């Protein structure tokens, strides 16, 4: 047999055949998923979801723009189930929602948690519906880091740093913080907190001092938040959909419209996994100070 007389050549041919078949399968998968499915729409209510920690805003911004530009979408429900997240992404979502509500009504439906950055986003909509037991509020800013100075001393490591200014490595985990640095970082936290309070007041039509009284970082149940003016109604997702439909001029049970998504395929999985590994290698987890609109630990 050929495989016995030429084992090496047979092995090479087998590998080549397997590789070619894999390339064909992946290529077909890529071609099938190049274009997202765009459904034929009837008039209805669009649904945008904020789930988990807010680390990136791009998908949500894209979804909001898609619904702003889609005539069949008469209103939008923002479904929030998030403890908050990064300052920048939370503010980007807030700005986009403020822009969107000038074009179409947007109603928030709070899930189990819609706190800090999650509430920041919700505040920018025309109305907020929360469950009685929803955890919300937490209007505040948190910054934290872990200091490894004592561990480094024990194992005999001495970090060497060259910097262009005194504050360039403020919050470094490898040394003790100076009083000057502490005051500087606290000033940043206070500034970000002030932005949060002002934006909530602007979006909700409240006075800044009134919001400031509620913005010490504490959480509220949905029931408490309603009594304080942070939430408009108590109810579930269906109640929010009906309210949005009413504002959008729709009658009856509204058609729910979700943003189009590209089909997942093997190549996406391979590339995404590789990207995550490369990113993790080039950008290890942050050990220094970071600022968050997020529930405290």
C-alpha positions, 0 to 999 in steps of 0.5 A: 500500500502507498501508506506503507511504502511512503509513510512520510509522504502519506503523512504530509498529504494527510495533513495537507488535506485536513488543513485544506478542509479546515480552511474551506469550512472556516472560509464558508463560515466567514462568508455566511456571516459577513453581513448581519441579518436585517429583519423585516420590521413592523412598527414597534419598540426597540430594546437596548440592553446594558448587562454586567459591568460597563467596561465598553460602550461601543455596542450600546452606542451602535444599538442606540444609533441603529434605533434612532435611524430606524423609522419602524422603531417608535420608542426604545426600552433600555433594559439595565442589569448592571452594577456600573463600571468605568467612568468614560463608558458610563458617560458616553452612554449617558450622552448618547441616551440624552441625544436619543431621547430628543428623537424618540422616547426612551424608557428604562426597565431596571432589572435586579441591579441598576446602580452607579454607572447603571443608574447614570445611564438610566437617568438619561431616559424619559422615564424609569421603571424599577422593581420594588426590590431593584438595587439602584442608586449608589450615586458616587465614585470609587477609586482603589488599589492594593499596595504591595510595598511590604511584600516587595520588601520581604522578597527583596525587590526594589522598583525603579521609576523614572517619571516626568512629574511628581504625579505621574505615578500617583497611586502606584502600588509599589510605594506608600502614597504621599499626602500631596498625592492623596489630596490630588486623587481625592480632588479627582474623585470629588470632581467626577462625583460632581459631574455625576450629580450634575448630570443626574439633576439635568436629566431628571429635572431635579435641583443639584443640591437635592441630588447631592443629598442622595449621592453619598454612595448609598444604595436604594431599593426600587421602592425607596428610589421612587419615593426619593424621585430617582425612579418614576414607576414600579413595575417590570419589563412589560410595564416599561414596554407598554409605557414606551409604546404609549409614548411612541404612539403604538396601540396594543402589545408592542412588537419588540425589536432587537438590534441585528447581530452578526452570526457567530462562526468558528473564525470569530471564535478563533480570532476573539480568543487570540485577541483576548490572549494577546491583549492579556499578555500586552496589558496585564490587569491594572494594579494601580489606581482606577476610577469607577462609577460602580458599586463598592466592594 
